[in-house]
Amino acid sequence: MTPLRSLLLCLILVLPVTPAFAQGTNVAFGTIRQDTNQPVEVTADNLAVDQDSGTAVFTGNVMIGQGEMRLSAARVLVVYRAENKGIARLEATGGVTLVSGPDAAEAERADYNIDDGTIVMTGNVLLAQGASALSADRMSVRLSDGTAQMSGRVKTILQTGNDN
């Protein structure tokens, strides 16, 4: 369990507030709209390229940046468009963290569809927004407008505003 996840789970458990459960909720994600036409910068410890399948696998401390957005993971599969005309999608696995502005999300997996401008995070998703935290099975982020949809046993803590 990462330090961020540990801290947020502790906050969820100890704050004297009312829990809310839902099957889906919309939230803002990040402070800016992401331009999916910007270049994608990838750094990693290792790279394996398969020309026949049009894929590349980055492993070990993978860091991906596009504009103000950052994604890190243990492994990222890059799938290229036909005839090497850019990246079609990224599939990140293993301790995935997505950061945009002050917001951060963790999950077991993230799939970034470049053409759609969406990132779908699955598996124990935890979203931190300032003092607030939300957890769910799945979070879909639409980068064009900076919104996210959380679904699958969504849990959050709502601050009541009372000091007692």
Contacts in CASP RR format, 6 or more apart in sequence:
PFRMAT RR
TARGET T0000
AUTHOR 0000-0000-0000
METHOD contacts of the structure
MODEL  1
MTPLRSLLLCLILVLPVTPAFAQGTNVAFGTIRQDTNQPVEVTADNLAVD
QDSGTAVFTGNVMIGQGEMRLSAARVLVVYRAENKGIARLEATGGVTLVS
GPDAAEAERADYNIDDGTIVMTGNVLLAQGASALSADRMSVRLSDGTAQM
SGRVKTILQTGNDN
1 9 0 8 1.000
2 95 0 8 1.000
2 97 0 8 1.000
2 106 0 8 1.000
4 97 0 8 1.000
4 104 0 8 1.000
4 106 0 8 1.000
4 126 0 8 1.000
4 128 0 8 1.000
5 106 0 8 1.000
5 126 0 8 1.000
8 126 0 8 1.000
8 128 0 8 1.000
8 133 0 8 1.000
9 126 0 8 1.000
9 133 0 8 1.000
11 131 0 8 1.000
11 133 0 8 1.000
11 157 0 8 1.000
12 133 0 8 1.000
12 135 0 8 1.000
12 155 0 8 1.000
12 157 0 8 1.000
15 157 0 8 1.000
15 159 0 8 1.000
17 157 0 8 1.000
17 158 0 8 1.000
17 159 0 8 1.000
17 160 0 8 1.000
18 157 0 8 1.000
18 158 0 8 1.000
18 160 0 8 1.000
19 155 0 8 1.000
19 156 0 8 1.000
19 157 0 8 1.000
19 158 0 8 1.000
20 155 0 8 1.000
20 156 0 8 1.000
20 157 0 8 1.000
20 158 0 8 1.000
21 153 0 8 1.000
21 154 0 8 1.000
21 155 0 8 1.000
22 154 0 8 1.000
23 151 0 8 1.000
23 152 0 8 1.000
23 153 0 8 1.000
23 154 0 8 1.000
24 136 0 8 1.000
24 149 0 8 1.000
24 150 0 8 1.000
24 151 0 8 1.000
24 152 0 8 1.000
24 154 0 8 1.000
25 134 0 8 1.000
25 149 0 8 1.000
25 150 0 8 1.000
25 151 0 8 1.000
25 154 0 8 1.000
25 156 0 8 1.000
26 147 0 8 1.000
26 148 0 8 1.000
26 149 0 8 1.000
26 150 0 8 1.000
27 127 0 8 1.000
27 129 0 8 1.000
27 134 0 8 1.000
27 147 0 8 1.000
27 148 0 8 1.000
27 149 0 8 1.000
27 150 0 8 1.000
28 103 0 8 1.000
28 129 0 8 1.000
28 146 0 8 1.000
28 147 0 8 1.000
28 148 0 8 1.000
29 100 0 8 1.000
29 103 0 8 1.000
29 105 0 8 1.000
29 127 0 8 1.000
29 141 0 8 1.000
29 146 0 8 1.000
29 147 0 8 1.000
29 148 0 8 1.000
30 100 0 8 1.000
30 101 0 8 1.000
30 102 0 8 1.000
30 103 0 8 1.000
30 146 0 8 1.000
31 100 0 8 1.000
31 101 0 8 1.000
31 102 0 8 1.000
31 103 0 8 1.000
32 68 0 8 1.000
32 100 0 8 1.000
32 101 0 8 1.000
32 146 0 8 1.000
33 143 0 8 1.000
33 144 0 8 1.000
33 145 0 8 1.000
33 146 0 8 1.000
34 66 0 8 1.000
34 67 0 8 1.000
34 68 0 8 1.000
34 69 0 8 1.000
34 100 0 8 1.000
34 117 0 8 1.000
34 143 0 8 1.000
34 144 0 8 1.000
34 146 0 8 1.000
35 67 0 8 1.000
36 66 0 8 1.000
36 114 0 8 1.000
36 115 0 8 1.000
36 117 0 8 1.000
36 143 0 8 1.000
36 144 0 8 1.000
38 66 0 8 1.000
38 67 0 8 1.000
39 66 0 8 1.000
40 64 0 8 1.000
40 65 0 8 1.000
40 66 0 8 1.000
40 87 0 8 1.000
40 90 0 8 1.000
40 114 0 8 1.000
41 64 0 8 1.000
41 65 0 8 1.000
41 66 0 8 1.000
42 58 0 8 1.000
42 62 0 8 1.000
42 63 0 8 1.000
42 64 0 8 1.000
42 65 0 8 1.000
42 76 0 8 1.000
42 78 0 8 1.000
43 61 0 8 1.000
43 62 0 8 1.000
43 63 0 8 1.000
44 58 0 8 1.000
44 59 0 8 1.000
44 60 0 8 1.000
44 61 0 8 1.000
44 62 0 8 1.000
44 63 0 8 1.000
44 76 0 8 1.000
45 59 0 8 1.000
45 60 0 8 1.000
45 61 0 8 1.000
46 58 0 8 1.000
46 59 0 8 1.000
46 60 0 8 1.000
47 56 0 8 1.000
47 57 0 8 1.000
47 58 0 8 1.000
47 59 0 8 1.000
48 56 0 8 1.000
48 57 0 8 1.000
48 59 0 8 1.000
49 55 0 8 1.000
49 56 0 8 1.000
50 56 0 8 1.000
50 57 0 8 1.000
54 79 0 8 1.000
54 80 0 8 1.000
54 84 0 8 1.000
55 77 0 8 1.000
55 78 0 8 1.000
55 79 0 8 1.000
55 80 0 8 1.000
56 77 0 8 1.000
56 78 0 8 1.000
56 80 0 8 1.000
57 75 0 8 1.000
57 76 0 8 1.000
57 77 0 8 1.000
57 78 0 8 1.000
58 75 0 8 1.000
58 76 0 8 1.000
58 78 0 8 1.000
59 74 0 8 1.000
59 75 0 8 1.000
59 76 0 8 1.000
60 74 0 8 1.000
60 75 0 8 1.000
61 72 0 8 1.000
61 74 0 8 1.000
62 72 0 8 1.000
62 73 0 8 1.000
62 74 0 8 1.000
62 75 0 8 1.000
62 76 0 8 1.000
62 92 0 8 1.000
63 70 0 8 1.000
63 71 0 8 1.000
63 72 0 8 1.000
64 70 0 8 1.000
64 71 0 8 1.000
64 72 0 8 1.000
64 73 0 8 1.000
64 76 0 8 1.000
64 90 0 8 1.000
64 92 0 8 1.000
65 71 0 8 1.000
68 100 0 8 1.000
68 101 0 8 1.000
69 98 0 8 1.000
69 99 0 8 1.000
69 100 0 8 1.000
69 143 0 8 1.000
70 98 0 8 1.000
70 99 0 8 1.000
70 100 0 8 1.000
71 90 0 8 1.000
71 92 0 8 1.000
71 96 0 8 1.000
71 97 0 8 1.000
71 98 0 8 1.000
71 99 0 8 1.000
71 110 0 8 1.000
71 112 0 8 1.000
71 119 0 8 1.000
72 95 0 8 1.000
72 96 0 8 1.000
72 97 0 8 1.000
73 92 0 8 1.000
73 93 0 8 1.000
73 94 0 8 1.000
73 95 0 8 1.000
73 96 0 8 1.000
73 97 0 8 1.000
73 110 0 8 1.000
74 93 0 8 1.000
74 94 0 8 1.000
74 95 0 8 1.000
75 92 0 8 1.000
75 93 0 8 1.000
75 94 0 8 1.000
76 90 0 8 1.000
76 91 0 8 1.000
76 92 0 8 1.000
76 93 0 8 1.000
77 90 0 8 1.000
77 91 0 8 1.000
77 92 0 8 1.000
78 87 0 8 1.000
78 89 0 8 1.000
78 90 0 8 1.000
79 87 0 8 1.000
79 88 0 8 1.000
79 89 0 8 1.000
79 90 0 8 1.000
79 91 0 8 1.000
80 86 0 8 1.000
80 87 0 8 1.000
80 88 0 8 1.000
81 87 0 8 1.000
81 88 0 8 1.000
87 114 0 8 1.000
88 113 0 8 1.000
88 114 0 8 1.000
88 115 0 8 1.000
89 111 0 8 1.000
89 112 0 8 1.000
89 113 0 8 1.000
89 114 0 8 1.000
90 110 0 8 1.000
90 111 0 8 1.000
90 112 0 8 1.000
90 114 0 8 1.000
91 109 0 8 1.000
91 110 0 8 1.000
91 111 0 8 1.000
91 112 0 8 1.000
92 109 0 8 1.000
92 110 0 8 1.000
92 111 0 8 1.000
92 112 0 8 1.000
93 108 0 8 1.000
93 109 0 8 1.000
94 108 0 8 1.000
94 109 0 8 1.000
95 106 0 8 1.000
95 107 0 8 1.000
95 108 0 8 1.000
96 106 0 8 1.000
96 107 0 8 1.000
96 108 0 8 1.000
96 109 0 8 1.000
96 110 0 8 1.000
96 121 0 8 1.000
97 104 0 8 1.000
97 105 0 8 1.000
97 106 0 8 1.000
98 104 0 8 1.000
98 105 0 8 1.000
98 106 0 8 1.000
98 107 0 8 1.000
98 110 0 8 1.000
98 119 0 8 1.000
98 121 0 8 1.000
98 141 0 8 1.000
99 105 0 8 1.000
100 146 0 8 1.000
102 129 0 8 1.000
102 130 0 8 1.000
103 127 0 8 1.000
103 128 0 8 1.000
103 129 0 8 1.000
103 130 0 8 1.000
104 127 0 8 1.000
104 128 0 8 1.000
105 121 0 8 1.000
105 125 0 8 1.000
105 126 0 8 1.000
105 127 0 8 1.000
105 128 0 8 1.000
105 139 0 8 1.000
105 141 0 8 1.000
106 124 0 8 1.000
106 125 0 8 1.000
106 126 0 8 1.000
107 121 0 8 1.000
107 122 0 8 1.000
107 123 0 8 1.000
107 124 0 8 1.000
107 125 0 8 1.000
107 126 0 8 1.000
107 139 0 8 1.000
108 122 0 8 1.000
108 123 0 8 1.000
108 124 0 8 1.000
109 121 0 8 1.000
109 122 0 8 1.000
109 123 0 8 1.000
110 119 0 8 1.000
110 120 0 8 1.000
110 121 0 8 1.000
110 122 0 8 1.000
111 119 0 8 1.000
111 120 0 8 1.000
111 122 0 8 1.000
112 118 0 8 1.000
112 119 0 8 1.000
113 119 0 8 1.000
113 120 0 8 1.000
117 142 0 8 1.000
117 143 0 8 1.000
117 144 0 8 1.000
118 140 0 8 1.000
118 141 0 8 1.000
118 142 0 8 1.000
118 143 0 8 1.000
119 140 0 8 1.000
119 141 0 8 1.000
119 143 0 8 1.000
120 138 0 8 1.000
120 139 0 8 1.000
120 140 0 8 1.000
120 141 0 8 1.000
121 138 0 8 1.000
121 139 0 8 1.000
121 140 0 8 1.000
121 141 0 8 1.000
122 137 0 8 1.000
122 138 0 8 1.000
123 137 0 8 1.000
123 138 0 8 1.000
124 135 0 8 1.000
124 137 0 8 1.000
125 135 0 8 1.000
125 136 0 8 1.000
125 137 0 8 1.000
125 138 0 8 1.000
125 139 0 8 1.000
125 150 0 8 1.000
126 133 0 8 1.000
126 134 0 8 1.000
126 135 0 8 1.000
127 133 0 8 1.000
127 134 0 8 1.000
127 135 0 8 1.000
127 136 0 8 1.000
127 139 0 8 1.000
127 148 0 8 1.000
127 150 0 8 1.000
131 159 0 8 1.000
132 156 0 8 1.000
132 157 0 8 1.000
132 159 0 8 1.000
133 156 0 8 1.000
133 157 0 8 1.000
134 150 0 8 1.000
134 154 0 8 1.000
134 155 0 8 1.000
134 156 0 8 1.000
135 153 0 8 1.000
135 154 0 8 1.000
135 155 0 8 1.000
135 156 0 8 1.000
136 150 0 8 1.000
136 151 0 8 1.000
136 152 0 8 1.000
136 153 0 8 1.000
136 154 0 8 1.000
136 155 0 8 1.000
137 151 0 8 1.000
137 152 0 8 1.000
137 153 0 8 1.000
138 150 0 8 1.000
138 151 0 8 1.000
138 152 0 8 1.000
139 148 0 8 1.000
139 149 0 8 1.000
139 150 0 8 1.000
139 151 0 8 1.000
140 148 0 8 1.000
140 149 0 8 1.000
140 151 0 8 1.000
141 147 0 8 1.000
141 148 0 8 1.000
142 148 0 8 1.000
142 149 0 8 1.000
END
